[in-house]
């Protein structure tokens, strides 16, 4: 009788463990299904099909690995999703960067991990170089540019605290990498006070007021270096403000306002508008600006 009771206790304990395990598994399956549905609704089966058709052998493997990895899917969703739903390109870029990180001798730090994801998601849609319609920013080069700039101590002190979503609004600069490097050198050499500016609202961005005059452009410009000498009104000055902030690793967001163009930027205490009216008047791509992010 005692043995029977012991057997019952053992079976009861085992049953609880099995049920708890099945519950965890059920939750995991439910989460994976939700993530897959969310991604498929953004990317569309047609979109994935078109992407796979470009390189069936490699892309099918990547897609199988991606949909078999709940954490990978979750990281992309939490990072804001691939631009324009181009998850195939985001997966390919991310896989390339992760492989390069594995092959490098340096450890995969949190900053490197976040940057890789931010670049992959943002460059799922190619970014055209400023004033160069036939040239696009290379996502792999962009990733290593910011990795090296950060590790060399060239970026804002808050850079490593930024989320993946915030980093996307740094790495999406439409300047060439060498132009971003020039921007940091120029401000350090000629306007060092604007780098140490106590007012986070205008740190780096004050260069627009000090160096980019409000006027009709004196001449054509084809890069940000030439924009300084040419000058400009709303749009060009906002472009330059975004450029110089991103050069130092500060997130910015373009702003359209009624009859005007401005910019917004990240600060340690929240997002602010520069060169324009308040957030309630701000839009980009027909979307109302975020004011509480």
C-alpha positions, -999 to +999 in steps of 0.1 A: +000+000+000+028+024+009+045+016-025+013+023-043+010+057-026+046+065-035+039+055-071+009+078-072+030+107-058+057+100-084+031+099-113+014+131-100+048+149-099+057+137-134+023+147-147+027+182-134+061+185-150+048+173-183+018+197-182+040+226-173+064+218-201+035+215-226+022+249-214+056+265-220+058+249-254+023+261-262+032+296-253+063+294-274+044+281-304+018+308-300+045+335-299+062+321-330+029+320-349+021+356-340+055+367-351+053+348-384+018+363-391+030+398-383+061+395-406+041+378-434+015+406-433+042+432-438+064+414-462+036+395-481+040+361-495+045+377-530+073+399-516+091+369-501+085+349-533+101+377-554+131+378-531+136+341-530+135+339-568+166+361-570+188+334-554+166+303-546+193+281-531+207+307-506+175+326-499+154+295-491+180+284-465+180+319-450+142+320-448+140+286-432+166+296-406+147+329-399+113+314-395+128+287-373+143+312-349+117+329-327+143+352-311+155+364-345+120+372-357+112+389-324+143+411-325+133+424-360+098+431-349+109+449-317+134+469-338+106+484-358+104+459-387+121+460-421+116+492-441+087+488-465+083+452-454+114+441-472+123+414-447+141+393-472+167+420-478+169+427-440+175+390-433+203+388-459+220+419-447+218+408-410+231+374-418+261+389-437+269+412-408+266+385-382+289+363-402+315+391-404+312+396-367+318+359-361+349+360-383+363+391-366+387+388-337+368+413-315+340+402-292+304+408-303+295+437-280+260+449-273+266+480-295+278+459-324+248+436-320+223+465-320+241+483-349+239+451-370+202+448-365+196+485-370+215+486-403+198+454-416+163+467-409+169+502-422+188+492-453+162+466-463+153+494-487+183+510-504+192+546-493+202+569-521+233+591-515+226+628-511+224+645-546+236+613-563+206+595-577+226+566-592+245+558-560+234+541-528+249+538-493+265+504-487+249+488-456+280+467-447+303+497-450+279+518-430+278+493-402+316+492-399+319+529-402+298+534-370+315+505-352+349+520-357+338+556-350+322+544-317+352+523-307+376+551-315+356+575-292+344+598-320+307+596-313+283+612-288+286+598-252+250+585-253+255+565-285+258+531-267+226+537-247+205+540-279+179+513-288+179+495-321+150+517-332+169+549-323+201+537-340+181+533-372+178+570-372+215+574-370+227+549-396+201+560-422+222+591-431+223+597-468+258+609-467+288+589-478+309+574-449+339+596-457+316+626-456+303+616-421+340+614-410+346+648-426+317+663-407+332+652-373+366+665-382+352+698-394+331+705-363+359+695-340+384+718-358+362+748-364+333+747-339+345+726-309+321+746-287+292+732-306+303+696-296+304+705-259+273+726-260+255+723-227+221+726-243+213+691-257+186+707-279+213+724-300+244+702-295+259+697-330+228+712-346+239+747-338+263+744-368+232+751-390+229+785-375+266+793-373+278+779-407+248+773-430+234+807-438+197+813-444+196+826-480+190+815-516+218+791-525+248+809-540+256+779-562+247+743-569+257+718-543+262+681-547+273+671-512+272+684-476+306+701-479+293+722-507+260+729-490+278+749-463+292+774-488+261+775-509+237+782-480+200+776-483+166+780-467+143+756-449+150+722-466+188+725-471+194+738-436+173+709-422+193+685-443+226+698-430+213+697-394+203+660-397+236+652-414+259+667-387+239+652-358+240+617-374+277+621-380+282+622-343+257+593-337+227+614-326+193+602-340+173+626-361+140+625-379+130+646-409+100+669-403+076+684-428+055+713-415+029+735-433+050+756-458+082+746-440+108+719-435+126+713-402+142+685-382+137+667-349+164+651-328+170+628-299+182+642-265+187+623-232+154+638-220+133+632-251+128+642-287+127+679-297+121+700-328+149+721-343+145+749-368+107+747-368+074+747-349+062+721-323+056+684-328+018+689-334+026+706-367+051+679-378+047+651-403+069+628-425+056+606-452+020+615-442+024+602-407+019+623-376+051+629-357+058+610-325+059+633-295+062+609-265+086+583-278 
